[in-house]
Amino acid sequence: MTDPRPTSAFHSANADPAVTDRLVTALDAQAAVPGVRRLRAWAHTRLGARPGEQALDVGAGTGSETQVLATAVGTWGAAVGIEPHPGLRAVARRRATEAGSPARFLDGDALALPLPDGESDVVWCERVLQHLTDPAGAVAEMARVLRPGGRVALLDTDWSTFVLHPVAPEVRPALAAVVRATAATPDAGRNLAGWLVGAGLTVDHLDADVLLHDSHAISRPIVRGIGAAALGQGLITAEQRDRLHADLDTAAGHGTFHLAVTVFAAIAHRPR
């Protein structure tokens, strides 16, 4: 996507195979979280992709939701996933082939979608806008490719709602700063409706759910990454990092570990 940030491994500039493997692992783990499942189901139901329609998935990742759209539009329709990261695009294509899905995947930029005006009936964009420095421009681009009456579903994270527990009070501000810095637009979730209205679309539905990790299974790659970043930036000491890891490991063993963030969703349409 345009203007890659060094903190975001999702950008196409970060194409190292080892990075791709970590991204796939993270996306698969998130897809298994009940809150993500609920919000995706809610959004797909209200987006209402129908047989014969043209569907677009902006920032398709591993292609799971492009496949859902492909099933909904059927053999008379088409579902295309735009994914700039070559490693993720390859995974999406392989998984679609293995699943027997007709979903197709193309390289592309959210700010310059490779489609003509008014071609798409439905557009899906999940947890992509947080990684862009011009998310409003990307939403305007989605509006451009929508036909009159076409629908769009935006799902995105609001990192100001991030909670990690238990964490010593003196460490919390440092961890909050690290988490917010991982996104170009950390408060994307709360801005979805505003961006849609700004693009000339009519908002029909709004909802949110919590991406809540299993309290008995600490998300060690996430926690270790946050701790390492805070230490590397001089925001915490090595002793504080070690205490953070130990406290969270103990809490997970007792079922009192807590890692959560709110994801928002908005469904809108282009007026006829």
Secondary structure, DSSP 8 states (H G I E B T S, - for coil): --S--TT-TTSTT---HHHHHHHHHHHHHHHTSHHHHHHHHHHHHHH---TT-EEEEES-TTSHHHHHHHHHH-TTSEEEEE---HHHHHHHHHHHHHHT---EEE--BTTB-SS-TT-EEEEEEES-GGG-S-HHHHHHHHHHHEEEEEEEEEEEEEEEEEEEES--TTTHHHHHHHHHHTSSSTTGGGGHHHHHHHTT-EEEEEEEEEEE--TTS--HHHHHHHHHHHHHTTSS-HHHHHHHHHHHHHHHHHT--EEEEEEEEEEEE---
